[in-house]
Amino acid sequence: MFFVLSKIFWIVAAPSHWLALLVVAALLFLLLRRPRAALVCVTGAVLLILAAWLVTAPLLHSLEDQYARPAWPAHVDGILVLGGGYDSALLRARHAPQSNGSAYRLVEGLAAARHYPDARLMFTGGSGRLEGAPLSEAETARYIFTELGQTRMILEDRSRNTYENILFSKAIAKPKPGETWLLVTSAMHMPRAMAIASKLGWPMLAWPSDYITAPDSGSGDPLEIGNLGFTDYAVHEWIGLWAYRLTGKAA
């Protein structure tokens, strides 16, 4: 139920969806010859863009700055790589992996596995789509790891969200007390993932990847459509973090 409600809520709450609705409403009101209502919608869209410009950089930094990338530990027992929405059906159709903003998680996981050849490399990802998917994200991970020469891996292919990523992976890995595990995910996603790992009693070392911001980066151009995508991402992570805490799924 939590998974379904979270997906439905985000369809309604995403800032970019509100912008699209305001633009469509403004056009409809113009067609209906209601200029004042159209002006209200246009004003709302402009205010939304300006708000995104003002708050996006602070929101991004507040997440990405929580866990700094550490030096290589002396010893690592395991590496857990979290899925990032890979489309394995497209991989099957095109015979080449799909790329998205989370692809570098796999690169970082493989780099860590090369650095610690005796460590267990584990990938977790089923499908995060509300309607499900015919193939799990783990299919893409298997393909990429194998293509790059990594044949030793553990795949978890049932999880639908971050909580299930770590819950199901822990059940498979059965980490022992005192073991050192790296948690590999995007820097933006790391606070939520680490809070869940802590709640589930799995001590892990944060190993963030694919940063979006530099330490001194600002908000950028408010008219760039990509900035609203970053706003969606940041708002999604903050809402997700607090939702998991309020429902007892994260520390």
C-alpha positions as CSV (number, residue, x, y, z in Angstrom):
1,M,0.0,0.0,0.0
2,F,2.8,2.4,0.9
3,F,4.4,1.9,-2.6
4,V,1.2,2.5,-4.4
5,L,0.2,5.6,-2.4
6,S,3.7,7.1,-2.8
7,K,3.5,6.8,-6.6
8,I,0.0,8.3,-6.8
9,F,1.0,11.2,-4.4
10,W,4.0,12.1,-6.5
11,I,1.9,12.3,-9.7
12,V,0.0,15.0,-7.9
13,A,2.8,16.7,-6.0
14,A,5.6,17.0,-8.6
15,P,6.4,20.8,-9.3
16,S,6.8,20.1,-13.0
17,H,3.3,18.6,-13.2
18,W,1.9,21.7,-11.5
19,L,3.6,23.9,-14.1
20,A,2.2,21.8,-17.0
21,L,-1.3,22.0,-15.5
22,L,-1.0,25.8,-15.1
23,V,0.1,26.2,-18.7
24,V,-2.7,24.0,-20.0
25,A,-5.3,25.8,-17.8
26,A,-4.1,29.2,-19.1
27,L,-4.6,28.1,-22.7
28,L,-8.0,26.7,-22.0
29,F,-9.1,29.9,-20.3
30,L,-7.9,31.9,-23.3
31,L,-9.9,29.7,-25.6
32,L,-12.9,30.2,-23.4
33,R,-12.3,34.0,-23.5
34,R,-11.6,34.3,-19.8
35,P,-8.4,36.4,-19.8
36,R,-8.4,37.1,-16.0
37,A,-8.4,33.4,-15.2
38,A,-5.7,32.9,-17.8
39,L,-3.6,35.7,-16.3
40,V,-3.9,34.0,-12.8
41,C,-2.6,30.8,-14.2
42,V,0.2,32.5,-16.1
43,T,1.2,34.3,-12.9
44,G,1.1,31.1,-10.9
45,A,3.4,29.5,-13.5
46,V,5.9,32.4,-13.4
47,L,5.9,32.3,-9.6
48,L,6.5,28.5,-9.6
49,I,9.5,29.0,-12.0
50,L,11.0,31.7,-9.8
51,A,10.4,29.7,-6.6
52,A,12.2,26.7,-8.3
53,W,15.1,29.0,-9.2
54,L,15.4,30.2,-5.6
55,V,15.1,27.0,-3.7
56,T,16.5,24.3,-6.0
57,A,20.2,24.9,-5.3
58,P,19.8,25.0,-1.5
59,L,17.7,21.9,-1.6
60,L,20.2,20.0,-3.7
61,H,23.1,21.1,-1.5
62,S,21.3,20.2,1.7
63,L,21.1,16.6,0.4
64,E,24.4,16.1,-1.4
65,D,26.5,17.7,1.3
66,Q,25.3,15.3,4.0
67,Y,27.7,12.5,3.1
68,A,31.1,13.3,1.8
69,R,33.0,10.8,-0.3
70,P,35.5,9.2,2.0
71,A,38.9,7.7,1.2
72,W,39.1,4.0,0.3
73,P,38.6,2.0,3.5
74,A,41.4,-0.5,4.5
75,H,39.0,-3.4,4.1
76,V,35.5,-3.9,2.6
77,D,33.4,-7.1,2.9
78,G,30.5,-6.1,0.6
79,I,29.3,-3.5,-1.9
80,L,25.6,-2.8,-2.3
81,V,24.6,-0.9,-5.4
82,L,21.0,0.5,-5.5
83,G,19.0,0.5,-8.7
84,G,18.2,3.7,-10.5
85,G,15.3,3.1,-12.8
86,Y,17.0,1.1,-15.6
87,D,14.8,-0.1,-18.4
88,S,15.7,-3.7,-19.0
89,A,13.0,-4.2,-21.5
90,L,14.7,-1.6,-23.7
91,L,18.0,-3.5,-23.2
92,R,16.4,-6.6,-24.5
93,A,14.9,-4.8,-27.5
94,R,18.0,-2.8,-28.4
95,H,20.7,-5.2,-27.2
96,A,22.4,-2.3,-25.5
97,P,21.8,-0.8,-22.0
98,Q,19.7,2.2,-21.4
99,S,21.5,5.2,-19.9
100,N,20.1,7.6,-17.3
101,G,21.3,9.9,-14.6
102,S,21.9,7.0,-12.2
103,A,24.1,4.9,-14.5
104,Y,27.2,6.0,-12.7
105,R,26.1,4.0,-9.6
106,L,27.0,0.8,-11.6
107,V,30.4,2.3,-12.6
108,E,31.2,3.2,-8.9
109,G,30.1,-0.3,-7.8
110,L,32.3,-1.9,-10.3
111,A,35.3,0.3,-9.4
112,A,34.8,-0.6,-5.8
113,A,34.7,-4.3,-6.7
114,R,37.9,-4.0,-8.6
115,H,39.5,-2.3,-5.6
116,Y,38.3,-5.0,-3.3
117,P,38.3,-8.2,-5.3
118,D,37.3,-10.4,-2.3
119,A,34.3,-8.2,-1.5
120,R,30.8,-9.3,-2.4
121,L,29.2,-7.1,-5.1
122,M,25.5,-6.9,-4.9
123,F,22.9,-5.0,-7.0
124,T,19.3,-4.5,-5.9
125,G,16.5,-3.4,-8.1
126,G,13.2,-4.9,-9.3
127,S,10.9,-2.3,-10.8
128,G,9.8,1.0,-9.4
129,R,6.9,1.5,-11.9
130,L,3.4,1.6,-10.5
131,E,2.3,-0.9,-13.2
132,G,5.3,-3.1,-12.8
133,A,7.7,-4.1,-15.5
134,P,8.3,-7.4,-17.4
135,L,12.0,-7.4,-16.6
136,S,13.8,-6.2,-13.4
137,E,16.6,-3.6,-13.2
138,A,18.8,-6.4,-12.1
139,E,18.9,-7.6,-15.8
140,T,20.6,-4.4,-16.8
141,A,23.0,-4.6,-14.0
142,R,23.9,-8.2,-14.9
143,Y,24.5,-7.2,-18.5
144,I,26.7,-4.2,-17.7
145,F,28.8,-6.0,-15.0
146,T,29.3,-9.0,-17.3
147,E,30.2,-6.8,-20.3
148,L,32.9,-5.1,-18.2
149,G,34.3,-8.4,-17.0
150,Q,32.7,-8.7,-13.6
151,T,31.2,-12.2,-13.3
152,R,30.9,-12.5,-9.5
153,M,27.8,-10.7,-8.4
154,I,24.6,-11.1,-6.3
155,L,21.4,-9.8,-7.8
156,E,18.2,-8.9,-5.9
157,D,15.3,-8.4,-8.4
158,R,12.1,-8.0,-6.4
159,S,12.4,-4.6,-4.7
160,R,10.2,-1.7,-5.8
161,N,11.6,1.2,-3.7
162,T,14.5,2.1,-1.5
163,Y,13.1,0.5,1.6
164,E,12.7,-2.8,-0.2
165,N,16.1,-2.5,-1.8
166,I,17.8,-2.6,1.6
167,L,15.3,-4.9,3.3
168,F,15.5,-7.6,0.7
169,S,19.2,-7.2,0.2
170,K,19.9,-7.6,3.9
171,A,17.9,-10.9,3.9
172,I,20.0,-12.2,1.0
173,A,23.4,-10.9,2.1
174,K,23.0,-11.7,5.9
175,P,25.8,-9.3,6.9
176,K,27.7,-10.2,10.0
177,P,28.4,-7.9,12.9
178,G,31.6,-5.9,12.2
179,E,31.5,-6.3,8.4
180,T,32.2,-3.2,6.3
181,W,29.7,-2.6,3.5
182,L,29.7,0.2,1.0
183,L,26.3,1.7,0.1
184,V,26.5,3.0,-3.5
185,T,23.9,5.4,-4.7
186,S,23.5,8.9,-6.0
187,A,24.6,11.6,-3.6
188,M,21.0,13.1,-3.7
189,H,19.5,9.8,-2.8
190,M,22.1,8.9,-0.1
191,P,20.4,10.5,3.0
192,R,17.2,8.5,2.5
193,A,19.1,5.3,1.8
194,M,21.4,5.7,4.8
195,A,18.4,6.5,7.1
196,I,16.7,3.3,5.9
197,A,19.8,1.2,6.4
198,S,20.2,2.6,9.9
199,K,16.5,1.8,10.7
200,L,17.0,-1.8,9.5
201,G,20.1,-2.3,11.5
202,W,22.6,-2.5,8.7
203,P,25.7,-0.3,9.4
204,M,27.0,0.9,6.0
205,L,29.6,3.3,4.7
206,A,28.1,5.9,2.4
207,W,29.7,5.8,-1.1
208,P,27.9,8.6,-3.0
209,S,28.1,8.9,-6.8
210,D,26.9,11.1,-9.7
211,Y,26.8,14.4,-7.9
212,I,24.7,17.2,-9.5
213,T,26.2,20.2,-7.6
214,A,29.6,21.5,-7.0
215,P,30.4,23.0,-3.6
216,D,30.0,26.6,-5.0
217,S,27.3,26.0,-7.6
218,G,24.2,28.3,-7.7
219,S,20.8,28.1,-9.1
220,G,21.6,28.6,-12.7
221,D,19.3,29.9,-15.4
222,P,15.6,29.8,-14.2
223,L,14.4,29.4,-17.8
224,E,16.3,26.2,-18.4
225,I,13.8,23.3,-18.3
226,G,16.4,21.0,-16.7
227,N,16.4,23.1,-13.6
228,L,12.7,22.2,-12.9
229,G,13.7,18.6,-13.3
230,F,16.3,19.1,-10.5
231,T,13.6,20.8,-8.5
232,D,11.4,17.7,-8.9
233,Y,14.3,15.5,-7.9
234,A,15.2,17.5,-4.7
235,V,11.5,17.8,-3.6
236,H,11.0,14.1,-4.3
237,E,13.9,13.2,-2.1
238,W,13.0,15.5,0.8
239,I,9.3,14.3,0.8
240,G,10.5,10.7,0.5
241,L,12.9,11.1,3.4
242,W,10.2,12.6,5.7
243,A,7.6,10.1,4.6
244,Y,9.8,7.2,5.4
245,R,10.6,8.7,8.8
246,L,7.0,9.4,9.6
247,T,6.0,5.8,8.7
248,G,8.8,4.3,10.7
249,K,10.8,3.1,7.7
250,A,13.8,5.4,8.2
251,A,15.8,6.5,11.2
